[in-house]
Amino acid sequence: MIDSIYILSLEHDKPRRQRLLKLIQGESNPNLIKSTKLVKGINSSQIDDHFLKSNNLDYYKNWKLSEKECLNIAKKYSKKQDSVKYGPCEMYYNVELKKGQLACLLGHIECWKQMILNNDDYAIVFEDDAWWNPNKCLSYELEELFSLKLSFDLFFLGRTPLIESEEVGAKVNPKKYVIPNYSYNSHAYILSRQGCLKLLSQNPHKNLLSADEFLASCYCFHPREDLRNLFPKCLDALALKEELIIQMNTEEIARTEGITWSNVDISEYVK
């Protein structure tokens, strides 16, 4: 079962943490809240050349693609239900990386490091804007998952699939579990110790980019050849077919619930 839950959160985002902690406290399994640990995130304003050099970090310098390169990728994923063209190709591949993307991946890396230090066999990583309907029981989903004794490195409790047409059901229960293809959103996932070691062995701190892109390259055939070469596929991944945990973070929700609103997309570009 789950040894630890790591909540990745910026110091000033206390209301968001409290919302998530309240959900965990309401779960039928009392061990979940007992195993919860907070991991302090890095503010994007801290990211500059001095910060990177002094912490032995670097980012992926060849991230931005030309318009022609983006169009060539988009042509390969033209099915109506797929979103590679309208998401990554038109919004992310053709611009420089942003400081918020680097800071986010650094936060996930810190969660993975703590997982190894704490000798966890399995852990959940939550970004602090993760949310699920209290009427849906996370405890039950976890109990059912681990009762099947499945072998996986990474298990998504929530995500946004971008090449859904190519996803196939898992043999054990194809109506409930799928083998995930290229997806965005890394707000809620289970990681095994073996998977954690595999991720850290790729040395992501030397080629920082977004957490979504790094993870995707490690568990599926990434649409970008350069990322497939940079971070070879190394993880066996599974996901819930129906998303259990979503990202509950929009400007409107922030105003309504009195929490901070943040988005890596509005952070500054890396210079």
FISEMAR-448763 format. One record per residue: x negated, y negated, z of N, C-alpha, C in turn. Coordinates in steps of 0.001 Angstrom, whole numbers, plus 524288, in hexadecimal, padded with zeros to 5 digits. Layout:
% FISEMAR-448763
XYZXYZXYZ/...
//
This chain:
% FISEMAR-448763
7FCBF804B4800008000080000800007FC967FB1180000/7FF127F6BC800FC7FC607F1B8800C87F9517F0BB805D1/7F43A7EFA08052F7F0E97EE7F809B47F0E67E8B380B0D/7F1247E565807117F10C7DFB6807F47F4647DCF5803E2/7F66D7D887805727F8F47D4DF801DB7F5E57CFCD80225/7F4197CDE87FDAB7F1237C9087FD737F47E7C4D87FADB/7F5377C0867FD967F81C7BC157FB717F42F7B7DF7F9FE/7F3D07B6CA7F4FD7F03B7B2CC7F3047F3117AD8D7F302/7F0ED7A9D37F5ED7F3BB7A4E67F6AD7EFFC7A06F7F7BB/7F13C79BE27F58D7EE42797357F6D47EFBD795607FC4C/7EC0E792D17FEE77ECCB79155804617F1AF78DF68052E/7F2C978A6D8017A7F724786CA8023C7FC747892B800D9/7FC8878E077FEEF80168790727FD3180412793AF80175/80416791B68063F8065A7949880AA280C1A79613809C7/80F7C79295807C6814F679420806F88159C798BD80343/8124B7990D7FF4B8129979D7C7FBB3810F97A27B7FE72/80CDE7A2348019780B327A6D08048E80F807A8948084A/811F27A4D080AE1816087A62380EA381AA77A8D180BF8/81C017A70A80757820477A9828047081F017AF2D8033F/81A2D7B02B801958188F7B5798004F818137B8D280534/815E07B6A28095A8156A7B98F80E4681AC47BB128106C/81E8C7B79D80FBE823D97B8CC8118E826167BD7B80EAC/825077BDD380994826D17C251806878244E7C75F80878/81F2F7C7208097781C627CBCA80B4481E567CD68810AF/81F437C9888140B821437CAAB8194D826A77CD3D8191C/829A77CC078152582EE97CE28814A282F1B7D3A181269/82A917D5BC810EC82A6D7DAF580E9F82B4F7DF30812C9/82D727E39D8110782EAA7E7DD814A4829CF7EA7E816D9/825667EA0681426820817EC4B8160C81D7D7E82581926/81D527E89381E4F81AB67E49182189814D07E461820C6/812987E87981E8C80CE97E89781DC780B2C7E4C181987/80EC37E32E8162580D4B7DF9D811EF80B917DA5681426/80EA37D822817B380D1D7D30F819E0808467D39781D52/807B07D7FB81FF18030F7D8DB8233F7FE0F7D91B8200A/7FE8D7DAC181B1A7F9E47DB67817D47F8E17D6A48145C/7FBF57D27A815197FB847CDDC811BB7F7107CA478136E/7F40A7C89B80F8C7EF937C52C810867EFCF7C09E80CB2/7EE507BC0D80E797EE3E7B76A80B2B7E8CD7B69C808E2/7E8997B564803E37E3AC7B4448013E7E3F37AEA37FF46/7E06E7AB68801157E06B7A5E07FFA67DE9C7A5337FA02/7E2067A2CF7F6E47E0B47A1DD7F16E7DD1A79D307F0CA/7DB0479CAE7EC1D7D7827985C7EAD67DA94794497E7C3/7DA5678F807E9817DD0678B497E6C57DA2F78A167E1AC/7DD337894A7DD8E7DAD07885D7D86C7D755783867D869/7D85E77FCD7DBE77D52D77B0B7DC217CF9777C2F7DDE5/7CEC2780C37E0377C97B782457E1EB7C61E7842B7DD62/7C892785A17D9147C5BD788077D4BC7C2CF783E17D19B/7BDB5784097D1EB7BA58780CD7CE957B52A783A77CDEC/7B1987815A7CAFA7AC9B783FE7C9E57A9A17853B7CEE3/7A99B781897D28B7A6BE782667D7737A916786FF7DA71/7AE3D787327DAD07B0D478B767DD9C7AF8C790B27DB17/7AFCD790E17D5E57AECB795CC7D32A7A92A797937D3F0/7A5827940C7D32D79FFA7957C7D39F79E84797037D92F/7A06C794207DCFA79F03795317E26C7A15E79A497E466/7A56E79C367E1CB7A7E67A1247E35D7A6D07A5977DF7F/7A2E97A4BB7DC277A1587A8C47D8637A5E97AA717D4EC/7A8D37A69A7D30D7AD6A7A7997CFC77ACB87A52F7CA6C/7AFB77A71C7C6B37AFDA7A4B97C1817B5107A61E7BF00/7B66F7A35C7BAE27BB587A4757B8337BA4C7A6197B28E/7BE347A84C7B00D7BDA07AA3F7AABC7BD8C7A5A77A6F2/7B9107A4BC7A49D7B8467A0157A1667BAE87A06479C09/7BC207A51779A387BE517A5B2794EC7C42F7A6C3794F8/7C6CB7A4C7798E57CC677A5D1799687CF9D7A381794EF/7CEC379E95793A97D20D79BE578FDA7D14779E1078A5C/7D5AA79F72787D77D5977A177782867D75A79D4577EA8/7D5CD79DEF779C97D78879A5B775B17DD3579B7A77446/7DF9F797E97718C7E50B798A876FD67E57F79D7C76C5C/7E1A879E48769037E1B17A2D0765867E1577A7E576899/7DDF87A80876C887DD767ACC276FC97E28C7ADEE772AF/7E5177A9E0774957EA137AA9F7774B7EE3C7ACBB77397/7EE6D7AAA776EDB7F2477AC7776B087F15E7B22876999/7EC737B3AF769107EB397B927767C47ED0C7BCDF76C0C/7EC7B7BB47770F57EE577BE89775487F4497BEBB7754C/7F6BA7BA3F774877FC707B9F4774A67FEE77BD7A77084/7FC807BDDD76BE67FE9A7C110767A47FEE97C6D576922/7FB707C88876C8E7FB597CE0A76E187FFB87CF65771EF/802187CB5A7743E806267CC3B7782880AF27C8FF776C1/80D637CA80772768119E7C75277049817187C96677166/8177C7CDB07746081CB47CFBA7759581FAB7CBE377904/824D07CB9377817828127C7A177A97827A37C7B27808E/827537CC66782D5827697CCBE7888E822217CBB578B12/81E0E7CB0E787EB818E27CA1478A15817C47C43A78A57/814727C2A878E1D813BE7BD1478F3C80E207BB3878EB5/80ACA7BE3D78C268054D7BCA978BB4804CB7B79D78899/807D57B72878461807827B281781148094B7ADA478400/80DC37AE11786AF810267A9737890780DE17A81778E60/80B167ABA7790BF808A37AA81795BA802DB7A98C7951C/7FFBD7ADB9795507FA0B7AD22795297F7F67AA2879070/7F9AB7ABA078BB67F75F7A94D786FF7F8927A3817866F/7FD3E7A1E1788097FEC979C72787407FDE4798FE78C09/7FCD079B6A790887FC5679849795507F712798BA79812/7F45679D1C797747EFB879E0E79AB57EABC79F2E797A2/7EB157A2707939F7E64F7A3F2790D47E3AA79F4C78E2D/7E6B179B5F78CBA7E4A9797157898D7E30B7924778CB7/7E2BB792D9791E17E0FB78E84795347DCC079078798F1/7D9FB78CD079B4B7D5EA78E4B79F067D859790897A405/7D53B7935C7A6F07D6FC7955C7ABF87D7FD790D77AFB7/7DB5E791DE7B38C7DC9278DE87B76E7DA6378F847BCC0/7D94478B9B7BFEA7D6F178C9C7C50E7DA6F790117C86D/7DF8E78F597C7E27E32B7927E7CAEC7E2D8798407C99D/7E1C27997F7C4A87E13779EF67C30C7DC727A16D7C5A1/7D82879E897C5BD7D3637A0867C8397D42F7A13B7CE16/7D6AB79D5E7D0847D79579D9E7D6287DB167A23B7D786/7DF007A3357D43D7E29C7A78C7D5387DFC47ACC77D501/7DC8C7AD9A7D1007D9B17B2897D0A67D5E57B3217D536/7D36E7AEE37D6D37CFE97AF327DB547D2DF7B0EA7E035/7D7B57AF1D7E0C97DADE7B0C57E53B7DC087B6917E519/7DD4B7B89E7E07B7DE4B7BE347DFF37D9527C1547E114/7D4E37BF6E7DF2A7CFEF7C2177E0357CEEF7C2667E614/7D0277BE367E8E47CF6B7BE3C7EE937D2F47C24F7F123/7D7BB7C2DB7EF367DB387C6F07F1437D8D47CC537F068/7D69C7CD2D7EBC97D4447D2467EA957CF8F7D3587EE18/7CC757CF607EEFE7C7EB7D0087F26E7C9A47D16D7F7F6/7CDB07CED17F9D57CF9C7CFFD7FF137D1DA7D57F7FF5A/7D4307D7347FB227D6427DC857FAF37D1E57E0817FBCF/7CD6F7DFA27F95E7C8F77E32E7FA0A7C6D87E2CB7FF9C/7C6557DE04801A07C4497DD4B806EE7C7C67DFE580AFE/7CCE37DFDB809FE7D09C7E22A80DB27D17D7E7FC80CC4/7CEAF7EA13808E17CEFC7EFAE807C17D4947F1778067B/7D76A7EE32803917DCC57EF89802097DCBF7F3807FD99/7E0307F7417FDE47E1077FAD17F9817E4D27F86E7F595/7E8E07F5DF7F7907ECA87F31F7F4417EE277EE027F6EC/7EE927E9E97F3CC7F0227E4D47F5E37F3B47E2137F1FE/7F7047DEB27F40E7FA3E7DB4B7F0C97F7BF7D5E87F0B7/7F7787D3927EC207F5BC7CE2A7EB9E7FA757CAEB7E9F5/7FBBA7C7077ED207FFF47C35D7EBF97FDBA7BDEF7EB2C/7FF6A7BB307E7217FED27B5917E707803577B3647EA44/802A37AEE37ECAE806697AD357F0A180BB67AB887EE7E/80C4A7AB597E947811697AA217E70F814697AF127E580/812797B3987E722815487B87B7E62381A637B8847E940/81E7D7BABF7E6D78239C7BADA7E966826BA7BF747E761/829B77C1DA7EACC82D657C5E57E9268327A7C53F7EC1A/8369F7C71C7E9CF83BBE7C6D67EC4483BA57CA067F14E/83CE57C7A97F5BD83CC97CA917FAB1840497CF637FAB2/844197CF7B7F72A847857D4147F6D0844D17D8B07F426/840707D79E7F18183D5D7DBC97EF22838DB7DD137F2C3/8381B7E1F27F3CD834737E3897F7E782F147E4F47F5A2/82B467E1A47F6A4825EF7E2CF7F50A824017E7C47F7B5/825587E8657FCAF823A77ED007FFA68255F7F20A7FCF9/82A357F21A7FB1D82C437F6C57F8818294A7F7D67F37F/828417F3BB7F06F825657F46E7EB8381FF27F6A17EC80/81D647F4B87F088818227F6957F1CA8184D7FC487F39D/81C207FD847F6DC81CA2802DA7F8D081D99806AB7F456/820FC8052D7F0C18221C808947EC4981D51809297E8CB/81AA9804DD7E7D081607805007E473811DF808AD7E695/810938081F7EB8F80C5F80B447EDC780E01810E77EEBA/81315811E67EF1A814E3817577EFAC813ED81A7E7EABE/81365817C97E64B8128281A6C7E14B80CD381BFC7E08B/80970819E87E3EC803CA81B207E3C38017F81A277DE49/802DE815BA7DC1B800E2814417D6FA7FB3E8125C7D760/7F876813077D32E7F31A8111A7D2EC7F31980BF37CFDF/7F191807B87D2717F141802AC7CFC27ED297FF417D26F/7EB017FBB57CF537E7737F7C87D16E7EA5E7F2C07D2B4/7EE397F18E7CF627F1107ECA67CFC17F6D97EDB77CEE4/7FA267EB697D22C7FFCF7EC1C7D19A802717E6CF7D226/8053A7E5377CE14807D97E0247CE2380D3B7E0927D0A2/80E1F7DD527D49D8134D7DCC67D6F2816697D87D7D42C/813AF7D5567D12F8161C7D1337CE1F8124C7CF3B7CA0C/814507CDC07C581810FD7CBBC7C143814907C9E97BCE6/812397C7707B8E3815127C5EC7B4328128D7C8A97AF89/814F97CCD37AD8B812AC7CFA27A916812D87CC597A422/80E9B7CC6F7A12780E387C96179C5480E5A7CCC37976B/80D507D1D8797F380DA97D57379378811177DA0479520/815DC7D8C57966D8196A7DCA0798A181AB27E100794C9/81A6D7DFD378FB781BCE7E3B978BBB8181E7E86478BBB/813667E7A478DD980F837EBD378DC680EFE7EE997930C/812467ED33796CD811F17EFB679BE5814E87F4E979BD8/812BD7F8B779E91815307FDE079ED78163C7FF427A488/81A30802727A55681B87804157AA9A8178F807DF7ACCD/816DB8079F7B1E18135D80B577B48081600810AC7B4BB/812ED814D37B45A8151381A1D7B4288186081B6E7B8EE/816B7819A37BD768195781B337C24A81EFC8193C7C28A/81FEC814887C09A82530812447C0A48254980DC37BCBB/825F480EF37B7AF8259080AEB7B39B829B9806AC7B3E1/82E01807BD7B6B08320E803C07B731830AE7FFB67BB57/82D1D801147BED482BB97FD837C3138263A7FB4F7C2A1/822877FE827C0B981D157FCD77C07081B2B7FCCA7BACB/817D07F9017B990815957F89C7B45680FAB7F8087B4B5/80D207F9497B05B807897F8247AFD08073A7F2AA7AD77/8058D7EED57B06D805E97E9697AEA0802247E8167AA3E/804097E4F17A6AF800B47E2A27A2B47FF887DD0A7A46A/7FD5F7DA0A7A0E77FBC07D4A67A1F9800237D1987A4AF/7FEEB7CF797A946802CE7CCB67AC6E800647C7E67AEEB/803BE7C4487B060802317BFC57B37F804AD7C02F7B8EB/8027F7BD477BC85804237BCC57C1FD801D87C1247C55F/7FEA67BF797C90C7FBEC7C3117CCA17FD6A7C1CD7D23C/802767C0D27D3138044C7BEF27D824805797C34B7DC01/805DA7C83A7DA128074C7CC7D7DD9C805987D1AE7DB50/8018A7D3FD7DD867FFA97D9027DB8D7FD1C7DC227DFEB/7FD037E1407DF147FA507E4D97E2A07F52B7E6577E005/7F1107E6817E30F7EBF27E7FC7E1067E9B47EC5A7E463/7E7997F04A7E1CF7E4F67F4777E4B67DF4E7F2E37E5B2/7DCD77F5777E9617D7547F45C7EA777D4017F5647E59C/7D5297F9A67E2E47D2437FAE67DE267D2F97F6A27DA0C/7D7D57F4D47D9777D8DC7F0A47D5BF7D6167EB9F7D73B/7D5FA7EA837DC3D7D35D7E5DD7DE317CD8A7E5F37DCD4/7CB157EA5C7DDB87C57F7EAE87DC777C4837EA527D69E/7C8127EC627D3777C78D7EBED7CDC97C7D77E6317CC19/7CB737E34A7CE597CBFF7DDC27CCFF7C71F7DAB77CE7F/7C5317DB8F7D3367C0A27D8AA7D5037BBBD7DA167D1E8/7BB977DEE57CFF27B7057E0947CCE67B6A67DDC27C7A5/7BAEB7DB567C5F97BAE57D8587C10D7B8797D2EB7C1BA/7B7137D1977C6917B4B57CC817C7C07B7D97C7E27C59D/7BCE27C79F7C6F87C0197C3517C4EC7BE487BDF17C6AF/7BB5C7BDB47CB097B9867B8A67CCF07B59C7B61D7C93F/7B38B7B9207C58F7AFCB7B70D7C1C67B2567B5527BCAD/7B74E7B6B87BBF97BA3A7B51D7B7507BFD77B3D87B8E9/7C05F7B0027BC4A7C5827AEB27BE5C7C9357ACD17BA10/7CE0C7AE697BA7B7D2497ACAF7B71C7D7457AD787BA3B/7DBBD7AE147B7CA7E0797AECD7BAEE7E0C47B4647BD04/7E32A7B5007C18D7E3CD7BA317C3E67E7017BDB57C059/7EB007BB857BDD97EE587BE9E7BA607EB377C0FC7B5E9/7E7D77BDD37B3847E4D47BFAD7AEFF7E0BA7C3B17B0A7/7DE4A7C2BD7B5197DA567C6777B6F47DCCE7CBC17B820/7E1047CBBF7BB247E3937D0B07BC767E57B7D3797B791/7E7E37D0937B3F87E9F37D2F87AF387E5A77D5A67AC18/7E1367D3267ABAC7DCE97D5867A8CB7DB1D7DA967AB5B/7DBCC7DAF27B0827D9FF7DF8E7B35F7DDE27E4197B342/7E2E37E31D7B1F87E69C7E7797B20A7E9387E8A47ACCD/7E8627E5477A8C27EAFC7E6497A3C17E7857E49979F37/7E9857E56779A837E6CF7E3A5795CF7E8147DDDC79522/7E4797DA8A796CC7E5687D4E4796AC7E5AC7D2FC79102/7E92F7CF4B78FD77E9917CD3E78A7E7E48D7CAC37887F/7E12A7C8FC78C067DC5B7C66878A717D7BF7CA2F78AA6/7D51C7CAB9786427D0A77CE49785F57CC3A7CC8A78984/7CB637C765789EE7C7137C58778D327C7D57C718792E6/7CCC37C703794C57CDB77C89079A317CD6A7CE7579ADE/7CEF37D159796DD7CE5C7D713797217C8A27D88C797B1/7C5407D59F795197BFA07D6AE795787BD4E7D4B079A96/7BF527D04679C6B7BD477CDEB7A1317BEC47D1187A602/7C3B67D2C17A62B7C5BA7D5C97AA8E7C8517DAC67A87E/7C5557DEE47A7A17C78B7E3C27A57E7CBC67E6037A906/7CF997E8797A6A17D3E37EAE87A9867D1B47EEE47AD63/7D36C7EE7A7B24D7D1477F1EB7B6547D5687F3D27BA33/7DA327F1AF7B9F37DE2C7F2ED7BDD27E2947F6427BB93/7E49F7F9C57BECD7E9807FC7F7BDA67EDD17F9807C075/7F1717F75A7BD5D7F56C7F3F37BF9C7FAE97F6157BEC3/7FE517F4CF7C273803E57F5F37C221806D77F10B7C3CA/80BDB7F0E27C28380F137EC617C404814B87EE107C489/817967EB387C7B481D377EBF07C7E081F877E9F17C2BF/8230D7ECE97C078825927EB307BBA5828E87E6657BCAE/82BBB7E6767C10882EDF7E1F87C2A782BD07DF017C6CF/82AA07DA2A7C5C28277C7D70A7C95B82A257D6947CEAB/827557D7F97D2D2829687D7877D81D8281A7D23D7DA7D/8234D7D0737D997821687CBA57DC0F820317C7997D7DC/8226E7C2F87D875821B37BED67D49D81E6C7BA747D6F4/81CDD7B6CF7D38A81A647B2037D56281EAB7ADF37D62A/81F5F7AC4C7DAF1823807A8957DC4C820F57A3437DD1B/81FCA7A09D7D8D381CE679BC57D95381DF27983A7D4A6/821C5794E07D52A822D0790D47D1448236778BAD7D42B/823497876C7D14A823E6782497D3C482923781E87D699/82D3D7840C7D42E83272783CA7D68C832AB786ED7DBA1/8307378BA87DB858305E78EE27E03C82D3978C337E488/828E0789D47E30C82595787217E6DD8289C782BD7E98F/82B9B77FC07E68882EB477B827E8CC832F577DAD7EC60/83593781CC7EAA0839EE784097ED8D83825786687F2B9/833B67893F7F294831EF78C1F7F72E82DDA789317FA5D/82C4C784987F881828817818C7FB7082312783EB7FB81/8219D7867D7F72381C68788C87F6C88194A785EA7F2A4/81437786C07F2A6810ED784437EEC18118C786FE7E980/8111B784017E55781143786317E01080BE5785997DDA2/809EF789D97DB92804DB789A67D8F9804DD78D657D467/801AC78C2E7D0968015278F5F7CBE97FBE078EA17C9A4/7F93E792EA7C8757F3EA7926B7C65C7F3E678F6C7C142/7F85578F6C7BE707F88C78CC77B9647F7F8786D77B9E0/7F915784AC7BE817F8B677EFD7BF167F37E77D4C7C17E/7F003781107C25C7EADA77FAD7C4667E76377DAC7BFF5/7E2E377B807C15B7DF57779387BD7C7DC7C77D6E7BA5F/7DAFA77C047B5A27D7CE77F877B27E7D24C77FDF7B4BC/7CFDF784547B40A7CA62784F07B5917C718781E37B1B8/7C3A077EBD7B3A37C05B77B877B0297BAEA77DCD7AFB5/
//
